[in-house]
Amino acid sequence: MKYYVAVLVSALVPLAFANPVMVTVVNEFGFDDQGLGWVELHAEPFSDSWDLTGWLVETSTSVCTLDCQLPYDGFLIVDSASLATGGYGRGSFRLNPAGDRIRIQPDSSHSWFTDSVVFPVIPPGRSRAPMPPAQGSAALLNVAGAEQLITWYIDSTPTPEADNDDYSSVTGKVFWAPGRGFYQVGVVVRGPLGWSYSAVMASGQSYLAEGLSAGRYAVTAHGQPGNVVISYPESVDVGYSDTLAGINLDFDPHGVEETMNDERGTMNVRPTVLSGTSGVKRLASCVVFDAMGRRAAMPRSGVYFVRDEGQGTRDVSRMRKVVVTR
């Protein structure tokens, strides 16, 4: 996985506290066919090879001492089978299938550096990873931007000795009226199996929240200044290696009516958004059903299906999906 920081190895110590970018080395891990486990180390942030002589890789039941160079943008797979050949170190490497901690202990000249990951921990984040599934792995996303995103996700197609991929993403656009005066809107996508963050600087811009495992998430937008918060009215579901597009957030919805079948018979499943008392009054002449099919005389916040009685028809094709917010 790409990291956006480049410093000389000799300059790492003085920059350790001055540089706000968090550097990580443990990049991916999983279990081999014998169930012993493996871990991938990655050194892309550095502009030269990295001397790992004397560094330790520790778990709850194993420890190995490395004796090798990790080249720029290079990868090193540590497992017991490779250690047995003596090619890059000595000792053993095992992972407890019930959960473990992988810890990097550097040599004395890099004592300021630390990196570790504990699994399984939900929700995941920096140093907290989900349980790798059989034939899968736990992989790291570390991206420096307006706000650095460091998170672990489940990869259904492990990539030892290659950049991490196959994470899921949520994307869409964020809108707000000029009077809002936002200089930035941050979009947070959060669920039991991960989180992601993306920032937009102008109304109508697209956001991209990446580094997610397959699962269900809530999407929230935070407008600055003022910390004005809105939420996408429904949870969203993404699969493995899936990009879910069109999850748009509007701080100033107009409640434009959108039928489920338009005049041309084209399916349109985007719901009408009604907010506040004046918006809900628009439902006064309608028959409103909740998500369970029950009549709702006084709709509160939630998702509803509406039939316009004034149309003189009970055709289900005239039903509208409405999201009521307060």
C-alpha positions in Angstrom: 0.0 0.0 0.0 1.4 3.4 -0.9 2.5 5.8 1.8 3.1 9.5 1.1 6.3 10.4 3.0 9.9 10.2 1.9 12.8 10.8 4.3 16.4 9.6 4.4 17.1 6.8 6.9 19.8 9.0 8.6 17.1 11.7 9.1 14.5 9.5 10.7 15.3 10.3 14.4 15.0 14.1 14.2 11.9 13.8 12.1 10.2 11.2 14.2 8.4 13.9 16.3 8.4 16.8 13.8 6.7 14.9 10.9 3.0 14.5 11.5 2.8 11.5 9.1 2.6 8.2 11.0 5.0 5.6 9.6 4.0 1.9 9.8 5.9 -1.3 8.8 3.6 -4.2 9.5 1.6 -4.2 6.3 -0.4 -7.5 6.0 -0.8 -10.8 7.8 -2.6 -14.1 7.6 -2.4 -17.8 8.2 -0.6 -20.3 6.0 -1.8 -23.9 5.1 -0.4 -25.2 8.4 -2.1 -22.5 10.3 1.2 -21.0 11.6 0.8 -17.6 10.1 2.9 -15.0 8.2 3.4 -11.3 8.3 4.5 -8.9 5.5 6.8 -5.9 6.3 6.9 -3.0 3.8 9.4 -0.1 3.7 8.1 2.2 0.9 8.3 5.4 3.0 12.1 5.4 2.9 14.3 6.6 0.1 16.9 4.0 0.6 17.2 0.4 1.8 16.4 -0.2 5.5 18.9 -2.2 7.6 16.8 -4.5 9.8 19.8 -6.3 11.4 19.0 -6.9 15.0 15.3 -6.1 14.8 12.8 -8.5 16.5 9.4 -9.6 15.3 7.5 -10.9 18.3 4.1 -12.6 18.9 2.7 -14.1 22.0 4.3 -17.5 21.2 7.3 -16.7 19.0 10.2 -14.3 18.4 12.6 -14.0 15.5 15.7 -11.8 15.0 16.1 -10.3 11.5 19.4 -10.0 9.7 18.7 -8.5 6.3 18.2 -5.3 4.3 14.7 -4.2 3.3 15.0 -2.4 0.0 13.2 0.8 -0.9 9.5 0.1 -1.7 10.3 -3.5 -0.8 8.5 -6.3 1.0 9.6 -9.0 3.4 7.5 -12.0 4.2 8.3 -13.4 7.7 7.2 -17.0 8.5 8.7 -20.1 10.1 9.3 -21.9 6.9 11.4 -19.1 5.5 13.2 -18.6 8.8 14.2 -22.2 8.9 16.4 -21.7 5.8 18.3 -18.9 7.6 18.0 -16.6 4.6 17.1 -13.4 6.5 17.0 -14.2 10.2 16.7 -16.8 12.9 14.0 -17.9 15.3 10.3 -18.7 14.6 7.1 -17.0 13.7 3.7 -18.2 14.7 0.3 -16.6 15.2 -2.3 -17.7 17.7 -5.5 -18.5 15.6 -7.6 -17.2 18.5 -6.0 -13.8 18.4 -2.5 -12.4 18.9 -0.2 -9.3 18.8 2.5 -8.7 16.2 5.2 -6.3 17.6 8.2 -4.9 15.9 11.1 -4.2 18.2 13.9 -2.2 16.5 17.6 -2.1 17.3 19.0 0.3 19.8 19.7 3.0 17.2 16.0 3.2 16.3 14.6 2.8 19.8 12.1 5.6 19.2 10.3 3.6 16.5 7.4 1.3 17.4 4.9 -0.6 15.4 2.4 -3.3 16.4 -1.0 -4.7 15.6 -3.4 -6.6 17.7 -6.2 -8.9 16.4 -9.1 -9.4 16.5 -10.2 -6.0 17.5 -13.5 -4.5 16.3 -13.8 -1.8 15.1 -10.4 -1.8 13.5 -8.0 1.1 13.2 -4.4 1.9 13.7 -2.8 -1.1 15.5 -6.2 -2.8 15.6 -7.1 -5.4 13.0 -9.9 -7.8 12.3 -9.4 -11.6 12.3 -8.0 -12.8 8.9 -10.4 -15.3 7.3 -9.3 -18.6 5.9 -7.6 -18.0 2.5 -7.7 -14.3 3.2 -5.6 -11.7 5.1 -5.8 -8.6 7.2 -4.3 -5.7 5.2 -3.3 -2.2 6.1 -4.4 1.1 4.4 -2.1 4.0 5.3 -2.8 7.1 3.3 -1.6 10.6 4.2 -3.9 13.4 3.1 -5.9 16.3 4.7 -6.2 13.8 7.6 -4.2 10.7 7.6 -6.2 7.5 7.3 -4.7 4.4 8.9 -7.0 1.3 9.1 -7.0 -2.4 8.8 -9.4 -4.3 6.5 -10.1 -7.8 5.4 -8.7 -8.7 2.0 -10.3 -11.8 0.4 -7.3 -12.0 -2.0 -4.0 -11.7 -0.1 -1.1 -9.9 -1.8 2.1 -11.0 -0.1 5.1 -9.1 -1.6 2.8 -6.7 -3.4 0.8 -3.5 -2.7 -2.4 -4.1 -0.8 -5.6 -3.9 -2.8 -9.1 -5.3 -2.8 -10.5 -3.0 -0.2 -14.0 -1.6 -0.6 -15.0 2.1 -1.0 -17.9 4.4 -0.8 -18.1 7.4 -3.0 -20.5 10.2 -3.9 -20.9 14.0 -3.9 -21.5 16.5 -1.1 -23.7 19.6 -1.7 -24.3 22.7 0.4 -25.8 26.2 -0.2 -23.3 29.2 -0.6 -24.7 30.7 2.6 -23.3 27.8 4.6 -19.8 29.2 4.4 -18.1 25.8 4.8 -14.4 25.7 4.0 -14.4 21.9 4.3 -16.8 19.0 4.7 -15.5 15.7 6.1 -17.3 12.5 5.2 -17.0 9.7 7.7 -18.0 6.1 6.7 -18.2 3.9 9.9 -19.3 0.4 10.6 -18.5 -2.6 12.8 -15.7 -3.7 10.4 -14.0 -0.4 9.7 -14.1 3.3 9.1 -12.9 5.7 6.5 -12.6 9.5 6.1 -12.6 11.8 3.1 -12.7 15.6 2.8 -14.1 17.9 0.1 -13.5 21.6 -0.2 -16.3 22.8 -2.5 -20.0 22.0 -3.0 -20.5 19.4 -5.6 -17.1 17.8 -5.2 -16.8 14.0 -4.9 -15.5 12.2 -1.9 -13.9 8.8 -1.8 -13.9 6.8 1.5 -11.6 3.8 1.0 -10.0 1.0 3.0 -13.3 -0.8 4.0 -14.0 -4.4 4.5 -17.3 -5.9 3.2 -20.1 -4.9 5.5 -22.7 -2.4 6.5 -21.8 1.3 7.2 -23.3 4.6 8.2 -22.3 7.7 6.2 -22.1 11.1 7.9 -20.9 14.5 6.7 -19.4 17.2 9.1 -19.4 20.8 7.8 -16.8 23.2 9.1 -16.8 25.7 10.5 -19.7 25.1 13.0 -19.5 21.3 13.0 -22.9 21.0 11.2 -23.6 17.3 10.9 -26.0 15.4 8.5 -26.3 11.7 8.0 -27.2 9.7 5.0 -30.7 8.5 5.8 -30.0 4.8 5.3 -27.2 2.4 6.0 -25.1 1.3 3.0 -23.8 -2.2 2.2 -20.6 -2.9 0.3 -19.1 -6.3 -0.7 -15.5 -7.4 -1.1 -13.5 -5.3 -3.6 -16.7 -3.2 -4.1 -17.0 0.5 -4.8 -20.5 1.8 -3.9 -21.1 5.0 -5.8 -23.8 7.6 -5.7 -24.0 8.0 -2.0 -24.7 11.8 -2.1 -25.2 14.1 0.9 -27.0 17.4 0.7 -27.0 19.8 3.6 -29.9 21.7 2.0 -32.3 19.2 0.5 -35.2 20.6 -1.4 -37.5 17.5 -1.2 -38.0 17.2 -4.9 -40.5 14.5 -5.6 -39.1 11.4 -7.3 -41.5 8.6 -8.1 -40.3 5.0 -8.1 -41.5 4.8 -11.7 -41.3 7.9 -13.8 -43.4 8.8 -16.8 -41.3 6.8 -19.1 -41.5 3.7 -16.9 -37.9 4.0 -15.8 -37.2 2.8 -12.2 -35.9 5.6 -10.0 -35.1 4.4 -6.4 -33.6 7.6 -5.0 -35.9 8.7 -2.2 -37.5 12.1 -1.6 -36.0 13.8 1.5 -38.4 15.8 3.6 -37.1 17.7 6.6 -38.8 19.8 9.3 -42.4 20.3 10.1 -43.2 22.1 6.8 -41.8 19.2 4.8 -43.8 16.6 6.7 -47.0 18.6 6.1 -46.6 17.6 2.4 -47.7 14.1 3.4 -51.1 15.2 4.8 -53.0 14.2 1.7 -51.1 10.9 1.4 -51.4 7.4 2.8 -48.1 6.6 4.5 -46.7 3.2 5.2 -43.6 2.4 7.3 -40.9 -0.1 6.3 -43.0 -2.9 7.8 -46.0 -2.1 5.7 -48.0 -0.5 8.6 -50.0 2.7 8.2 -48.1 5.7 9.8 -50.5 8.5 10.8 -47.7 10.7 12.2 -44.4 10.0 10.5 -41.3 10.6 12.5 -37.7 10.4 11.3 -37.3 7.3 9.1 -38.0 5.7 5.7 -41.6 5.5 4.4 -43.6 4.5 1.3 -46.2 7.0 0.3 -49.3 6.7 -1.9 -50.9 9.9 -3.2 -54.7 9.5 -2.6 -55.3 12.7 -4.6 -54.2 10.9 -7.8 -57.4 8.8 -7.8 -55.4 5.6 -8.1 -54.3 2.8 -5.9 -51.7 1.6 -8.4 -48.5 0.4 -6.5 -46.4 2.0 -9.3 -47.5 5.4 -8.0 -45.8 4.7 -4.6 -43.0 7.0 -3.6 -40.1 6.3 -1.2 -39.7 9.2 1.3 -37.1 9.8 3.9 -38.2 12.0 6.8 -35.5 13.8 8.8 -35.8 16.2 11.7 
